[in-house]
Each structure stands twice: as C-alpha cells, then as structure tokens.
C-alpha cells in the first residue's frame, strides 16, 4: 500500500522546518521531497512516554493505546512491574499479548524488583534466574527500574546478577533512586544504571546528569516534577526525556506527553529540544522500534496545527492513521480476566488500633508527591482504642494482605482531609494489597469487604453509607471495560471522594496507592507493619 502526506516538516535532525511531501510504502517512509507549498499543518515525530506503568491507568494496553494515540503518542517504554508483583511472569506475558492487538508500539521491560522489598507480601517472586529468562523474550527491551538502591550500593548478589544479565545482553537498565545524592548516587550509576524518573529537585537531577544519567521528567496524576525539572532542558537537552509514570484514565483522556511540550513552549524552551525529549532521546536510549521522519524509517508521526500551540491533529503509526482531531480509530477487544485474590472478609475489629501510649507517629501524605513526611501527635482514645480526629485530619490507614489471610496492618495518616467515610483500593504499589483510609474502623471494613467481594477495584463510601465502586477484576489492577467507561466511572468516584467525603487531594486514589510504596521515603505502611523508608526498617507506631 502506497500513500503520501504533505505538510511543513519539523526536522529534528537538522533543526529546520520546510514544506515537504512524504511518500509512504508498506508502512515505511519511502521518500521525502522538499516542495514549494505553504501548508497549514505541520508534521512531527510521534511522541513517546519514556516510563509508564500501563496498569496505573487501570486499563489494558489496548485500551491505554486507544486514548494515548489521540494525543500523538506512538510508543511507550512500559514497566509491567505492577502486574508482575501480582502474577509474576504470567502477568508480564498477559500485558505483552494484549499489547500485540494494538498498533501502538509498547516496549516492555523485565521488572527487576518483584517484590520490591522483603518487608511486604507480593503475589510472586522473580529472582535473577527468571530475570535472565525474561530478558531473552523477544518483546523485552530493557531491565526495568531498579528500586532496590540499597541492594545496589551494598552489592547484593541477586541485585547485581540482574543488572549484569541486562548489561551482558546490551540492554539498558532503568533506575529508581529518589533523593540519592553524592557518592551514593555515583556508585549507583556506576553499576550500569542509566536513567532516573524519581528526581524531585533541580539540584538532584543536575547532579545525576553530570554523573552520566538520563533524566525522565515525570508528570503523572500524583507525582508532578515538570515545573521543578524542565529548566534542565536549556543546558542538557540530550539528557532529558518525558514520562507520565502513573496516569489515571480521566487525565489520559485529556492529555499525555503532548501537554508537556505545550507547557515547555509556553515557558520559552525551543521546540526542537522539547520534541527530542519526547521522541528522539528515548528512541536512541532504548533503541526503540519507531520512526523519526527519515527515509527508511517506520512511518510513525503526527500532524499538528502549529508549533506554537502544538495541538495534535493526526497520529500515524506504521503508515496508518490511528487518530484524528482527538478521536481514536482503534477498537476495543474482548478482555481476558486473570487474577490472584485469596482473602476472607474482615471485621471492624481487625482495623482497631490499641492505645499503647499517649503519642503516636503519623504518616503525612503530600499532595503531588510520592514521598511522605511524618510527625507525632497526642492520640485520642476511647475504651483503650485510638480514635480518628477529623478536625486535625488524623485518620486511620490500613493494609490488608490480599494473597492470604493474615493480621491487618493499621496506622494513622494525615493529609487526605476526609471528613466522613472511607476509601480503599487494590492498586497499592508495589505489592498491590488492599489499602484503605477512613474516619472509622467500621467504614474501612465496609470498603475493604467490597473489594474482597469484587476481587479488586477502587471503592469509596460516604458518611451516610452510600458506596461507589470501580471493579478491577484483571489482577485487581485493570478494568474489564472500555477506556471511556473506565474514565467516566473513575471520574465519578473521584468526585465523590472530593465533594462528599471532603478529600483535599488532587488525586486521592493515586496518592493512596503510594502510601504502601516502601522504596519511597519516609514513613509508609505495608501489610506487615509501619515502615521507615529512611532507615529501611520497620518502626513503632508509638513513641
């Protein structure tokens, strides 16, 4: 099949824009001719999300692609770490096979940390021997984020075997080292780890760039680092990539990597540098199978209205138009369900906190960040049990092992702003046990039991007992409906949490999902207990 397209070609290889005709044959660019025309639209390389967990969108890869292509995304660098923590290699294979039904070019990594730590219960374990096997799958293109930075620094044998296996195969190794600086950062990078998407300050990212790293600037639904890090592109354009990491479906309907280019343009950064960060830099770093508007390349590109506004008009992948004017041409496919859920219903008493002292440590959730802080508070108690204090926003948080019956881990949290009721989710990084926050043990037990009943989902209950739930029957992470239906259902439950429960967070469920993420400091809760991410050990609730 042969066709052609004309427009103002944005050539990021030569830093020029010129009128051109592109001839396409068999999904590739057969020829590019410079013409005399003055065309209304512009042709640019397709966009790449340089680090994303598809599972965080609560969509299958096919449904994620249906939304992403409407914003000009032609490829992703995808870490199936979340589903791997639930189902192991079987979950990774599920994502790969589902993605094959979509033209969007998913590039999957081998999850390096399953489980991320030994301080929590996951549904699977992937050791260095299995990592070596997975790295040999033809669909695997890199070793995904090495969260266990203490293991790297102290040369844990299993950790080092995983890194060596990837490097021996010539594959890049992704990093995950929030706040790591100085000699420790240098040692981490010298192990062969070449990227980081966890930088939150300009100074941290600059230091890692100077040590030789590529920095993926993250702008997800909860963690937002664009404003702090985008100035780096002025001096280090070759070292910057753009990523979403974790993005909920209601936001993915609105924008993706295209929004970061628009924001960069408004700040006055050069179009060519921004486009390279969104396309060429990840292509070259990960050796992605995507085209960059060169003769012989796959015909992967977008058309936009104008470089100043960067509104995506069309998205083409392998010579086929897959979206136009915000409308995706990709179709849904039937959903196969796969899961691991083995836990009995819980009682209100399972979530009680005995008062063993007068002061207790409190997790402090921070809007727009994965990190938490902590502080101490004088507890309120009744009948020997700690009570929530909604006036001071001191609420209960609980994590329930969903893979087997075990005691519930309970603690206190500040920052959610819930005035009555509770929320719960089986999207709880990294092991995806059930996590809940609420104003009473009764309300928490009800939302948790709803998720046990549906074997996965997100759930909210207001003070009067009304419940909304979005079931996630695929590994307790993904919905079994179209992207549009999932986005609509998520938006309704998100609004309920903000308007009826009173949460002040921008993305309460995304923030909730990170409260069990032990590899991000400082105070978190796993299904085994309260965890100090700075000392990397369990800690006591009471002081």
Secondary structure, DSSP 4 states (H G I P E B T S, - for coil): -EEEEEEEEEETTTTEEEEEEEEEETTEEEEEEE-S---SSEEEEPEEEEEE-GGGGTS-HHHHHHHHGGGTEEEEEEETHHHHHHHTHHHHHHHHHHHTTSSSEEEEEE-S-BSS-SSS--S--B-HHHHHHHHTSTTEEEEEEE--HHHHHTT-HHHHHHHHHHHHTT-EEEE--TT--HHHHHHHHHTTEEEES---SHHHHHHHHHTT-EEEEEB-SS-B-HHHHGGGGGT-GGGEEEE-BS--HHHHHH-SHHHHHHHHHHTT--HHHHHHHHTHHHHHHHT-S---S-TTSB--EEEES-TTT--EEEEEETTEEEEETTEE-----PPPP----------GGGG--B--SSEEEEEEE-TT-S-EEEEEEEPEEETTEEE-BTTTTBEEEEEE-SSS--PPEEEEEESS---SSEEEES--TTT--EEEEESSHHHHHHHHHHHHHHTSEEEEE-TT--EEEEE-TBTTTB-SS-HHHHHHHHHHHHHHHHHTS----SSHHHHHHTTT-TTSSSEEEETTEEEETTTTEE--SB-
